[in-house]
Amino acid sequence: MHENRLAAIDGQTFDVVVVGGGAAGASAAQNLIARGYKVLLVDQGDFASGTSSRSSRLLYCGLAHLSPDHPVWQFVLRPGDLLRRLYMARLAMKSRTQLVTTMPERLSRHTFLFPVYKGGQYPGWKVDLGFRLLELLGCSKIRLDYHRLGAQEAARRHGMARHLACNPDLESVGVYTEYQYDWAERICLDTILDAEDMGAVVLNYVQAAQLQLQPDQSWRIDLEDRLDESVRASVTGRMLVNTAGPWVDRVLARSGRPAVKKHLIGIKGVNLLVKLPPECRGQGLETISSIGQPYYCMPWGDHHFVGPTDTVFEGDPADVRVMPEDVDYVLHEANRLFPRVGLSEKDIVHRWCGVRPQTAATGARDIIKLISIHELSSEGFPHAIALTGMPIMNHRYAGEKIAQRVARSLPASLTPRRLSHAARLFPRPEIRQPLSPDHPEVDVSHLIHAARHEHVRQLSDLMFRRVGLGWKPAMGLDVAERVAREIAPVMGWTEDEVAGQMRAYASFVRDNFGPIRADTGAAGGQGGAPARG
């Protein structure tokens, strides 16, 4: 069945080949096909299985963009830095409004807290100013609803603030509204499937194994099926768009051309899922850690995840793992916030990490906090661009900018189409058949529909990126066998292949999320995204 995917395009020429099927690549493909370009999108793994699947899941308001790395008065000497920060903050608020307005089914609304401490780096007036400025920049009906309460009043109104108030230095608490993705991978899939409906060719588990510049300055791209390396094809792209996230420079290296510059620096972020006292349920928190880095406590059903770390990672992003020192740091910061909760390693339900592709500056380890489209022609890559520095919430903006950039160099060859930003909900079954009592929101028909229509190739694709069962506290291990057997007829899996998929899934969970606490069971609240429809 899968051999035909590559055989069908072998020898074809595309206007644009997009390498990397995360949030940026998904939006780029959607915007390009909508403009009338013949588009091929490939990803070496499943769609949205890299950085897009390891995000904070926060539809962020952009507050950190207004937090300078220098005294505020120095903005007088650095007007460019001020303008950049205002631009990024406004973009964050605009992206927040777009997603809440067009895709509400993929989001949940939460009350968030920002603690203000006596003698802290961010006094109350500065926090007030930041949030008021964000609302002014946003110009939106999707409000932050910001207000600041004294420590005792906040503790009376909000359960999480009661635990913050155990710190005698807590002066007040900023309270505001934030939104969270149910799970970010589904937003990427919705976007990719819309691009496919408009005519784009989209292929997961297909690696752009080699890039060859042709005499007419188009690109020959040799493709290889990662699940069956004997299945190969070659295509030509009149233009190459590299949205491979932390793999951007590694993709360029497949051309055999010497690197002229480093385009990105990988930043490792670690998250731990824990269970806080029940009065904290559904509430979140953002703050600054003891070493001056952003730190959050994100609601996730009955649980919360805390983090992240923020360290440079220079290895293969596929090999990134949570290390003991990462766990120590994240738990230390959580216990600074909630001194009476006393979290320890035994409280960790599971853990995960990812690599954010930040734009590299001139220094060996310096970064620029800005979405960057790299013009590669001066580096020996004509008709090629790359993207770095994009948080998932800005993926629509990035896709639009990439399509505008391509349009300056290349005329479209097809008829423009109208794209859709709506969530792609599963068809409603005539007779519901919930997967299990512990997962009533997932219908068996959802599994079958996804397996048949949404490019599922492995059990983990379905569990983590189509219906979200993998993000439950038990990470889907409680229902993996049932799911595998339900979709086996659609996938054409034999009994031995079903067993192999279950082993591979258990191995994937163990390798990427560490040991799963036995007492999580199959329940434990949301813990991941409900599959709606």
N, C-alpha and C positions, 0 to 999 in steps of 0.2 A: 504493500500500500504506500509506504513512505518513499520507495525508490522513484515513484512517478513524480514526486515533488520536484526533484532536481532534473529528472529527464525532461520534464515539461518546459523548463526554461533554458536548457543547455544550448549555448550558442546565441541566445537572444541579446539584444542591445536595449538597455534602459536609459532613460534620460538621467536618472539619479539612482545610485545605489547607496542606501543608508545602512551603515554597519553599526549595530548596537540597538537592541530592541527594548531598552528601558523607557523611562518617561520621556526623555528628550527625543529619542529615535522614533517613538510612537507618534508624538506630536509632529515631528518633522515629516514623517511619512503621510500623516493625515493632511497636513497643510499643503504639501507638495502635490499630492494626487488631486486635492480640491482645486488647485490652480491649473491642473491639466498636464502635469508631468507623469510620464510613465515611470513608476517607482518600484524598486525592489528593496525590501527591508529584511535583513538577516540578523540573527543573534546566535552566538556560539552555544548558548544554553537555552533555557526556556525564556520566553518574554518576561521582562520585569523580575528576573531571578537574581540580579546583581544588586547594585546600590539601591535601586528602587524598592527592593523588598526589605531593606534594612534601614529605612528612614525612621525618623522620630514619629511619623504618622500625624504630625501636627500641621494643621493648616495655619501656619504661623503669621502673626500680625506684623512682624518685622521690627520689634522693639530693639533688638540687638544692633540693628543698623544705625540706631541713633546713639549708641554707646561708643564714644571715641576711645582710642588707645592713648589719648593725651588730654591735658586739661582743656575744658570747654573753650577758654579764652583763646587757645591756639588756633581755633577755626578762623580767626582773623588772618593768621599767617598761612592757613591751609584752606583756602576757599574751595579748591577742587575736591578735597576730601569731604567737605560739608555737602557740596552739591551731589557727589556720588552717594553719600549716605541718605540724603533726602530722596534721591531717585530710587534707590533700592527699597527704602521704606514705603514709598508710594506704590511701587510695583508689588510689594508684598500685600498691601491692602487691596490693590486692584485684583490680584490673583485670588485672594480670599473671597472677595465679592463674586467673582466669576464662578468659582466652584460651588459656593453656597447657593447661588442663584440657579445654576444649570444642572447640578448633579447632587441635589439634597439627599437622594437615596443612599449615597456613598459616604455620608458624613454624619457625625453625631455632635451635639452641642454640649459644652461643659463649662462649669464655673472654674476659673483659674485664679490662683493667688500669686502675688509677688511680695514676699516679706521685706520689710524695711527695718533695719537694725540701727540702734544708736551708734553713731560714729562710723557707720558703714560707708562703703564706696558710693552708694546711691541713696542720698537722703530723700525724704518724702517729696520735697519740692521738685527734685530732678525727676523722680518717677512720675509725678503728676504732669510735669511738662512733657515728658516723653509720650505718655498716652494721649494727652490732649493734642499734641502735634500729629500723632498717628491718625486720630480721628479727623483732624483738619485735612491731612494729606489724602485720606481715604475718600472723602466726599461721598459716602455711601450710606444706604439704608441698613446695611449689615453692620450694626454698631458694635463697638467694644463694650459698651455699657460700663465704662470704668468708673469706679469710685474707691476712695481709700477710707478704711476704718481703723480706729484705734485697736490696739492689740486685744483688749478684753471684749470689745464689741464684736470684733472679727471672730473671736473664739466662741462667742455666744451664737453667732449666726452660721458658722461654717465648721463642720466637724474636723477638717484637716487643720484649721487654724488653732484648734484647741491643743494640738500636739506641737505646733510651732510656738505657741505661747509658753511652753515649758522653758523656753530660752528667755532668761530675764532681760536680755538685750533687745528683744523684739519690741519695736516702738509702734508699728502700725502695719497694715496689710493692704496692698492694692488688690482690688477684686475686679475681674473683668471676664468677658465671654470669649472663649476660643472654640474652634471646631477641630475635629479630628477625623482623619480618614478611617473608615471601618477597617479597610486594609488597602494599602496603596497600590498593590499589584493589580487589583481589579480595575482601578481607574486606568491603568496602562492598557489592560486588555480591552476595555471598552473603546479606547481610542484606536487601538490597532485593528479591532474588528470593524470599526467604522471606516478606516482607511481601506481595508480589504473589500468592504461592500462597494466602495467607490472605484475599485479596480486595481488597487495596489497588490503586488505579490508579497506575501509575508511568510517567512520561514524561520521557525525556531530550530535549535540544535543544528544549525548550519554555520560553519565557520568560514569567514573570508581568509582562507589559508595562505593565499599569496596574492600580492598586488603587483601588476606589471604595467608600467606606463607605455602606451602605444605611440607610434610615430605621429598620429593625429592628435596626441595629448588626451585621448580618452584612456580609460583604465580597464585592463582585462583583469578580472577577479576570478580566481580559482576557488571554487566552493567545495566544502567537504562536509558530509553528514557526520556529526559527532557521535551518533549512536550506531553508525555503520560506516566505517571509514572507507569501505570499498565503493560507496555511492558518492560520485563526484560529478561536477559540472563546471563549466566556465561561462561567464557572462561578460558583457562589456557595459561599462557605465560611462556616459558622457561627462558625468560629474560624480565625485565621491564625497559623501557626507559622513564624517566619523563622529558618531555619538556613543562611543563605546565606554563612556564613563571612565573609571580608573584604568581601563585597558587602552585608552586612546593612544598613548605612545607605543604600546606593544603592537597595536594594529598597524601603525605606520612603519614599524620595524619590519613587517612582513613584506615590504617592498624591496628589502635589501639595500635601500639607500641609507647613507650615513645620517645620523640624527644631527640636525643643526642646533636645536634647542630643546629644552624640556618644557612641555606644555602644562604639566600638572604635577601636583604634589598630593599623594594619597594621605588622607587623615582618617585614622582608625577611630571608630566610635563603638563603644561597648554598652549594652543595656542588660539589666537584670530584671526578671519578672519576680515580684514578691507580693505578699498579701499584707496590706496595712490594716489597722483596725477598721471595723465596718463603717464607722462614722465618716471615713475618708472616701467612701465609694463614690465614684463618678466625678470627683473633684481633682484638679490638677494643680501643678505648681511650676513656676519658672523662677530661677534665681541665678546668682553667680557663685561659683564654688570658692573654696578657700585659696585656690591658686589662680583666681581671676578668669575662669572659663565658664561658659554657659552650662547650667545644670538644670535638669527637670525631673519631675515626678508625674508621669502620664497615667491617667485612668485607663484601665483595660478590663472592662467588666467588673467582676468582684475583686480584681487585682490591680496592681500598678506596676509599671516598669520605670526604673530609675537609671539615670545616666546622663550624658554619655562620657566616655573618655574622649580625649582630643589630642591624639599623638600621631606623629608622622609614621607612616607605614610605607616601606620601599620595596616590599616583596610582591609576589604575584597575588593580586587581590583574591584569587580563588583559594589561597592558602591561609587567609587571615583567620585567626582563632582568638578566643577569649583566654587570656593568661591570668595566672594567680594575682599578679600585681594590679591588673585591671579590676578584678573583683574587689581587692582590698581598697582601692581608691573609691570606687562607686559606693561601697558599703560605708566607708568612712564619711563620705559627704552626706549620705542619707541619714546617718546617725547624728551628724552635726545639726541637721534640720529637725529631726525628730528624736531628741535625746532619750526619751522614755520608751520608745518603741524597741530599741536595741536589736536591730537586724544583724543577723550573722549568716554565714554561708549555708547553714541548715535551713534558712528561710527562703533560699533561692529556688523558685519553681523551675525555671530554665533561664538560659543566657544566650545572647547572640551578639554578633558584631558585623560591621560592614566598613567599606572604605569610601569616603567621599572624595570625589575628584576636584580639588580646589585648584584654581588657576595659579600657575607658578609665576613668581616675579623674577627679578634678576638675580637675587641671592639664591644660594644653594637650597635653602629651606624656607624661603620667604613665599608668602601667598598673597594673592589679591582677592578680596572678597567681592567678586564681581563676575557676572555671567559673561563669558568671553567666547566670541567666534574667531577662531584663528585662521587667518589667510595663509595657506600653505604654499602658494605658488613661489614665494621667495625662498622657500626651503627645498625646492626641487620637486614639489608636488603640485603641478598645475591642475586647475579645475578640481581642487580639493579644499575642503574646509573641515575644521574640527571644533567641537564644543567642550568647554570645561566650566566648572564653577556654578552649575545650575542646581539649586534645590528643587525637589520634585514639585513644590507648589507653583513654581514658575515655568512648568513645562509647556504650557500653551503659549506663553510669551516667547519662549525659546523656539518653538516650532514655527511660529509666525515669522520671527527674525531670520531663521534659516531659509524659509521659503522666499522671503524678500531678497535675501542675499543671492540665492540661486537664480532668481528672476533677472538679476542684473547681468548675469553671464550667459544665460541659456534660455532660448525660447521654448515654451511648452509645445508638446506634440499632440496632446489629446484635448478633448473638450473639458472645460472646467466643471466641477461638481460642487454641490452644496454639502459641507460637512455638518456633523451633528456632535454637540458636546453632551448630549443626554446619556444617562446611564442605560446600559443595555440589560434590562431585567429579564430573568428567565420567564418563559411562557408559563402561565398559570395552568396547572394540571386540572383536568376535569374531576379526578378523584385524587385527593392528597394521600401520599404515602411517605410520612416523615421517616427520615433515616433511622432515628432511634428516639426513645423518650428523652434522652439527654441532649439531643440535637434536633428539636422539633422544627427549627427554622429552615433546615436543609431537607428538601424533598428528594426522593430517589430520582424523580424526573429531572431535577436540576443536574444531577450527576450525569445522567445519560445524555442530556442536551449538551452539556459542556464537552463530554467525550466525543460526541458526534460532530460538533460545530466549532469548537474553540481550540483546536490545535494541541490537544492533550497527547503527549507521547509517553509520559511516565506518571506513575501514581502521585509523585510529589507535585507535579504540575497541577493536578486537579485539587489536591488537598490544600496547597498553600496559595495558589494563584487564580483559581477559578471559583471555589466556594469557601475558602477561608478556614476549613476545619483544622488545618495545620497550626493555626495561631491560637487555638484553644489551649488552656492550661495543660491538658494531656497530649497536646500536639497531634491529635488525630490517631494516636496509637490504639485508642480504644475502639475505633471503628474502621481502621485501615483495611482489615480483611473483608468486612461487609462491602465497603466501597469498591475494592478491587474486584470482587465477584459480581457486583451489580454492573460494572462497566466492561467486564471481560468480553461479553458477546459483541459489543460495539468495537472494542479495540482488537478483537481477534486473538485474545490471549488464551493460550492453552492452560491447563491446570498447573503445569510446571512453570509457565510464565507468570501466572498469578502469584505462585509462591516466590518466584524470583523478584517480582515487584514489591511484595511485602518485605522481603529481606532488604532490598535496596532502600525502601522507605525508612525502615527502622535504622539502617546504617546512616542515612542522610540526617535523620533527626539527632542521632547520637553524635555524629561528627560536627554538626553545625550548632547544636544547642546544648550539648553536654548532657549529663545525667538528668532525667526527668524525675521529680519527686514522686514517689509511689503513691502518696496520699492525695494527689490531685484527682485521681479517678477520671471518670468521664464527664463529670459535671464541673462546677466551679464557675458558673455564670458565663458571661459572654466570652471573655478572654481572647476573642478573635472576632471576625466579622460575621454578622448574619448574612446569609445568602438570601437576597430579597427577590420577590417576584410573585 
